[in-house]
Amino acid sequence: MSLPGMDVAALEQFLRDSGVPVRGALRVELISGGRSNLTYTAADDHSTWVVRRPPVAGLTPSAHDMAREFTVTEALQGSAVPVAKTVAFDAQGTALGAPMTVVEYVDGLVIRDQDDLATLSDDQVEASAAELVRVLARLHEVDPQAVGLEKFGRPTGFVERQVNLWASQWDRVKTRELADVAALHAALTEALPTESAASIVHGDFRIDNTILDATDPGRVRAVVDWEMSTLGDPLTDVALMCVYRSPVFDLVLGSSAAWTSDRMPSADTLAQSYATASGRDLGDWGFYLALANFKLGIIGEGITHRARQGSDSGAAAERAAEATPEFMAAGLRALKGTRK
């Protein structure tokens, strides 16, 4: 079986050189790939690890930052945020030709799509969503300096940079002109919050970026996929988690996501649960929802742009941009304080 981006012998040598004992033949399997980082399990006769590296094509370094992922996961060891135990990091990409992280395998449930969600009872769905919100609140409570992450990002001016970053990204990936994009960009610029909190942010927080306990899905065993993490405004994490609930997000993912299911709590319920768990005020909430919609609409456009350039494939990638007008309209409604 072909393993894109993987050299098993080189991985085994890297583990040995890193002081990791390998007992018996190393067996490697691909867990997931596509637009995300390539993720594999590697196992010998005694241990199992998870290996992650960027995709072999269409690299966008900011979206596949392995150093960032390893740094934050290592810093959160022993914190109130559950993460996999870090094992080794190949910063220079000497083994696989690209940076690579190795962490211990965490056994549990990964709920990606609605078929996966169907294995959970309604009570389990409710319990897992409630715990996800509590875990996010605990992440935002971590003192970056206390865990050595005080230089992990630039929280001052974070939301303004996000607005400008995604506007610039639109200019690079747009496949047509959409008046609502310029309108939402202008409205976001006008509505920038006068104050902004600072914390570690995950940047991509939803159920499929966690591993749940197999016997108790109301317990998160590990939060994964940290490559978008930084120091920034925690409400951007919360708003993105809420906007991911939009059914149109399925077009961006190209699948029926678990997180968009109507079995999950509503976006309003999630936001209120977070406010309760964290004690934070959701001031300027319309702005944060609008920014999350702006970002996701441009991500969808980018997927279709790359498909037309030949670096992505399939009908799902071609259709991702259909979500963009929906997200832009939702963003404008959020700033006006309406939902319909």
C-alpha positions as CSV (number, residue, x, y, z in Angstrom):
1,M,0.0,0.0,0.0
2,S,1.3,3.4,-1.0
3,L,2.0,5.9,1.9
4,P,2.2,9.4,0.4
5,G,4.9,11.5,2.1
6,M,6.2,8.6,4.2
7,D,9.5,6.7,4.3
8,V,9.1,4.0,7.0
9,A,12.8,3.2,7.2
10,A,13.7,6.8,7.6
11,L,11.0,7.3,10.3
12,E,12.3,4.3,12.2
13,Q,15.9,5.6,12.1
14,F,14.7,9.1,13.2
15,L,12.9,7.5,16.2
16,R,16.0,5.5,17.2
17,D,18.2,8.6,16.7
18,S,15.7,10.5,19.0
19,G,16.2,8.0,21.8
20,V,12.8,6.3,21.2
21,P,13.1,2.5,21.4
22,V,11.6,0.7,18.5
23,R,10.9,-3.0,19.3
24,G,10.1,-5.1,16.3
25,A,9.1,-4.1,12.8
26,L,7.6,-0.6,12.4
27,R,4.2,-0.7,10.9
28,V,2.8,2.6,9.5
29,E,-0.7,3.4,8.3
30,L,-2.2,6.6,6.9
31,I,-5.1,7.9,9.0
32,S,-6.0,11.0,7.1
33,G,-4.7,13.3,4.3
34,G,-6.3,15.5,1.7
35,R,-6.1,19.2,2.4
36,S,-5.0,18.8,6.0
37,N,-1.7,17.6,7.4
38,L,-0.9,13.9,6.6
39,T,-1.5,11.9,9.7
40,Y,-0.2,8.3,10.3
41,T,-0.1,5.7,13.0
42,A,3.2,4.0,13.5
43,A,3.4,1.0,15.7
44,D,6.0,-1.6,16.8
45,D,5.4,-4.6,19.0
46,H,5.0,-2.5,22.2
47,S,4.0,1.1,21.4
48,T,1.9,3.2,19.0
49,W,2.6,6.8,17.9
50,V,1.0,9.4,15.7
51,V,3.1,11.0,13.1
52,R,2.1,14.2,11.3
53,R,3.7,16.1,8.4
54,P,2.5,18.7,5.9
55,P,0.8,17.5,2.6
56,V,3.1,16.6,-0.2
57,A,1.5,19.2,-2.5
58,G,-0.2,22.6,-2.2
59,L,1.8,23.6,0.8
60,T,0.7,26.8,2.7
61,P,3.2,27.0,5.5
62,S,1.0,29.0,7.9
63,A,-1.7,26.4,7.7
64,H,0.7,23.4,8.1
65,D,3.0,24.8,10.8
66,M,4.4,21.7,12.5
67,A,6.7,23.6,14.8
68,R,3.8,25.6,16.1
69,E,1.8,22.4,16.6
70,F,4.6,20.7,18.5
71,T,5.5,23.8,20.6
72,V,2.0,24.3,21.9
73,T,1.3,20.6,22.5
74,E,4.6,20.3,24.5
75,A,3.8,23.4,26.5
76,L,0.4,22.1,27.5
77,Q,1.7,18.9,28.9
78,G,0.4,18.7,32.5
79,S,-2.1,21.5,32.0
80,A,-5.9,21.3,32.4
81,V,-6.1,21.0,28.6
82,P,-5.8,17.3,27.5
83,V,-3.2,16.8,24.8
84,A,-1.2,13.8,23.5
85,K,2.2,13.3,25.0
86,T,4.9,14.6,22.8
87,V,7.7,12.3,21.6
88,A,9.9,13.9,19.0
89,F,10.1,16.7,16.4
90,D,12.0,16.8,13.2
91,A,12.1,20.5,12.6
92,Q,14.4,20.4,9.5
93,G,12.5,17.6,7.7
94,T,15.6,15.4,7.6
95,A,13.6,12.1,7.7
96,L,10.6,12.7,5.5
97,G,11.7,15.8,3.5
98,A,9.3,18.0,5.6
99,P,8.9,18.9,9.3
100,M,7.4,16.1,11.3
101,T,5.9,15.6,14.7
102,V,5.6,12.4,16.7
103,V,3.3,12.1,19.7
104,E,1.9,9.1,21.7
105,Y,-1.2,7.5,20.3
106,V,-4.4,8.4,22.2
107,D,-7.0,5.7,21.9
108,G,-10.6,7.0,21.7
109,L,-13.4,8.2,19.4
110,V,-12.9,10.7,16.6
111,I,-16.3,12.0,15.5
112,R,-15.8,13.4,12.1
113,D,-19.0,13.0,10.2
114,Q,-22.7,12.4,10.9
115,D,-22.3,8.6,10.5
116,D,-19.7,8.8,13.3
117,L,-22.1,10.9,15.3
118,A,-24.9,8.3,14.9
119,T,-23.0,6.0,17.1
120,L,-23.6,8.3,20.1
121,S,-26.9,8.7,22.0
122,D,-28.5,12.1,22.4
123,D,-27.2,12.2,26.0
124,Q,-23.7,11.4,24.8
125,V,-23.9,14.1,22.1
126,E,-25.0,16.7,24.7
127,A,-22.4,15.6,27.2
128,S,-19.5,15.7,24.6
129,A,-20.5,19.2,23.4
130,A,-20.7,20.5,26.9
131,E,-17.3,19.2,27.7
132,L,-15.8,20.6,24.5
133,V,-16.9,24.0,25.5
134,R,-15.4,23.5,29.0
135,V,-12.1,22.4,27.5
136,L,-12.0,25.5,25.3
137,A,-12.7,27.7,28.3
138,R,-9.8,25.9,30.2
139,L,-7.5,26.5,27.3
140,H,-8.2,30.2,27.3
141,E,-7.5,30.2,31.1
142,V,-4.0,28.9,30.6
143,D,-1.4,31.6,31.4
144,P,0.9,31.7,28.3
145,Q,3.9,32.8,30.3
146,A,3.4,30.1,32.9
147,V,3.8,27.4,30.2
148,G,6.5,29.2,28.2
149,L,4.3,30.5,25.4
150,E,4.6,34.2,26.1
151,K,6.3,34.7,22.7
152,F,4.0,32.3,20.8
153,G,2.1,35.2,19.0
154,R,1.3,38.9,19.0
155,P,-2.0,39.3,20.8
156,T,-2.0,43.1,20.5
157,G,-3.8,44.1,17.3
158,F,-4.7,40.5,16.6
159,V,-8.3,41.0,15.4
160,E,-7.3,43.9,13.1
161,R,-4.6,41.8,11.6
162,Q,-7.1,38.9,11.1
163,V,-9.5,41.2,9.2
164,N,-6.7,42.5,6.9
165,L,-5.1,39.0,6.5
166,W,-8.3,37.5,5.2
167,A,-9.1,40.4,3.0
168,S,-5.7,40.0,1.4
169,Q,-6.3,36.3,1.1
170,W,-9.5,37.0,-0.8
171,D,-7.6,39.0,-3.4
172,R,-5.4,36.0,-3.9
173,V,-8.0,33.3,-4.2
174,K,-11.2,34.9,-5.5
175,T,-12.8,33.1,-8.5
176,R,-15.3,36.0,-9.1
177,E,-16.3,39.3,-7.8
178,L,-18.7,39.4,-4.8
179,A,-19.9,42.7,-3.5
180,D,-20.7,41.3,-0.1
181,V,-17.0,40.5,0.5
182,A,-15.9,44.2,0.2
183,A,-19.0,45.2,2.2
184,L,-18.2,42.8,5.0
185,H,-14.5,43.8,5.0
186,A,-15.5,47.5,5.3
187,A,-18.0,46.8,8.0
188,L,-15.5,44.7,10.0
189,T,-13.0,47.5,9.8
190,E,-15.5,49.9,11.1
191,A,-16.6,47.6,13.9
192,L,-13.2,46.6,15.3
193,P,-13.5,46.2,19.1
194,T,-11.8,48.9,21.2
195,E,-10.5,46.2,23.6
196,S,-9.4,42.7,23.0
197,A,-8.6,39.9,25.4
198,A,-5.5,37.7,24.9
199,S,-5.0,34.0,25.4
200,I,-3.8,30.8,23.7
201,V,-6.2,30.2,20.9
202,H,-6.6,26.8,19.1
203,G,-7.7,28.3,15.8
204,D,-9.8,25.4,14.6
205,F,-11.8,24.1,17.5
206,R,-14.7,21.7,16.9
207,I,-15.5,18.1,17.8
208,D,-13.5,16.4,15.0
209,N,-10.3,18.0,16.3
210,T,-10.6,16.2,19.5
211,I,-10.4,12.6,20.7
212,L,-13.2,11.5,23.0
213,D,-13.1,8.7,25.5
214,A,-14.6,5.6,23.9
215,T,-16.6,4.6,27.0
216,D,-17.5,8.1,28.1
217,P,-17.8,10.5,25.1
218,G,-18.4,13.2,27.6
219,R,-14.7,13.2,28.4
220,V,-12.1,14.7,26.0
221,R,-8.9,12.6,26.0
222,A,-7.0,14.9,23.7
223,V,-7.3,18.1,21.7
224,V,-5.5,17.7,18.4
225,D,-4.7,19.7,15.2
226,W,-2.9,22.7,16.7
227,E,-1.2,24.0,13.6
228,M,-3.3,27.2,13.6
229,S,-2.8,28.0,17.3
230,T,-1.3,31.3,18.5
231,L,-1.8,34.0,21.0
232,G,-4.8,36.0,20.2
233,D,-8.4,36.9,21.2
234,P,-10.2,34.0,22.7
235,L,-13.5,35.1,21.3
236,T,-12.2,34.4,17.8
237,D,-12.0,30.7,18.9
238,V,-15.5,30.7,20.3
239,A,-17.1,32.5,17.3
240,L,-15.4,30.1,14.8
241,M,-16.6,27.1,16.8
242,C,-20.1,28.6,16.6
243,V,-20.0,29.5,12.9
244,Y,-18.7,26.0,12.1
245,R,-22.2,24.9,13.2
246,S,-23.7,26.4,9.9
247,P,-25.0,23.7,7.6
248,V,-23.3,25.5,4.7
249,F,-19.9,24.5,6.2
250,D,-20.5,21.0,4.8
251,L,-19.8,22.5,1.4
252,V,-16.4,23.7,2.6
253,L,-15.5,20.3,4.1
254,G,-17.0,18.3,1.3
255,S,-18.8,16.0,3.7
256,S,-21.7,15.9,6.2
257,A,-19.8,17.0,9.2
258,A,-20.7,15.9,12.7
259,W,-20.4,19.5,14.0
260,T,-23.1,20.8,11.5
261,S,-25.6,18.2,12.7
262,D,-28.9,19.5,14.2
263,R,-28.2,17.0,17.0
264,M,-25.5,19.4,18.3
265,P,-26.4,22.4,20.5
266,S,-27.2,25.6,18.6
267,A,-24.5,28.2,18.1
268,D,-26.3,30.4,20.6
269,T,-26.4,27.7,23.2
270,L,-22.6,27.0,22.6
271,A,-21.8,30.7,23.1
272,Q,-23.9,31.0,26.2
273,S,-22.3,27.8,27.6
274,Y,-18.9,29.2,27.0
275,A,-19.7,32.5,28.7
276,T,-20.9,30.5,31.7
277,A,-17.9,28.2,31.8
278,S,-15.3,30.9,31.3
279,G,-16.9,33.9,33.1
280,R,-16.1,36.0,30.0
281,D,-18.3,38.7,28.6
282,L,-19.2,38.1,25.0
283,G,-18.9,41.8,24.2
284,D,-18.9,42.8,20.5
285,W,-20.2,39.3,19.8
286,G,-21.6,40.3,16.4
287,F,-18.2,41.4,15.3
288,Y,-16.6,38.1,16.2
289,L,-19.4,36.1,14.4
290,A,-18.9,38.3,11.4
291,L,-15.2,37.8,11.3
292,A,-15.6,34.0,11.6
293,N,-18.0,34.0,8.7
294,F,-15.6,36.2,6.7
295,K,-12.8,33.8,7.3
296,L,-14.8,30.6,6.4
297,G,-16.2,32.1,3.3
298,I,-12.7,32.9,2.0
299,I,-11.5,29.5,3.0
300,G,-14.2,28.0,0.9
301,E,-13.3,30.2,-2.0
302,G,-9.7,29.2,-1.7
303,I,-10.5,25.5,-1.9
304,T,-12.2,26.0,-5.2
305,H,-9.5,28.3,-6.4
306,R,-6.9,25.6,-5.7
307,A,-9.0,23.0,-7.4
308,R,-9.1,25.1,-10.6
309,Q,-5.4,25.5,-10.4
310,G,-5.0,21.7,-10.3
311,S,-3.7,21.4,-6.7
312,D,-7.0,20.0,-5.3
313,S,-9.5,17.7,-7.0
314,G,-13.0,16.4,-6.9
315,A,-16.5,17.8,-7.2
316,A,-16.5,18.7,-3.5
317,A,-13.6,21.1,-3.9
318,E,-15.2,22.7,-7.0
319,R,-18.3,23.3,-5.0
320,A,-16.7,24.8,-1.8
321,A,-17.0,28.3,-3.1
322,E,-20.8,28.0,-3.2
323,A,-20.6,28.5,0.5
324,T,-18.8,31.9,0.2
325,P,-21.9,34.1,-0.5
326,E,-23.8,32.4,2.3
327,F,-21.0,33.1,4.8
328,M,-20.6,36.7,3.7
329,A,-24.4,37.4,4.0
330,A,-24.4,35.7,7.5
331,G,-21.5,37.9,8.5
332,L,-23.3,41.1,7.5
333,R,-26.4,39.9,9.4
334,A,-24.3,39.3,12.5
335,L,-23.0,42.8,12.5
336,K,-26.6,44.1,12.1
337,G,-27.6,41.9,15.0
338,T,-30.0,39.7,13.0
339,R,-29.9,36.0,12.2
340,K,-32.4,35.6,9.3
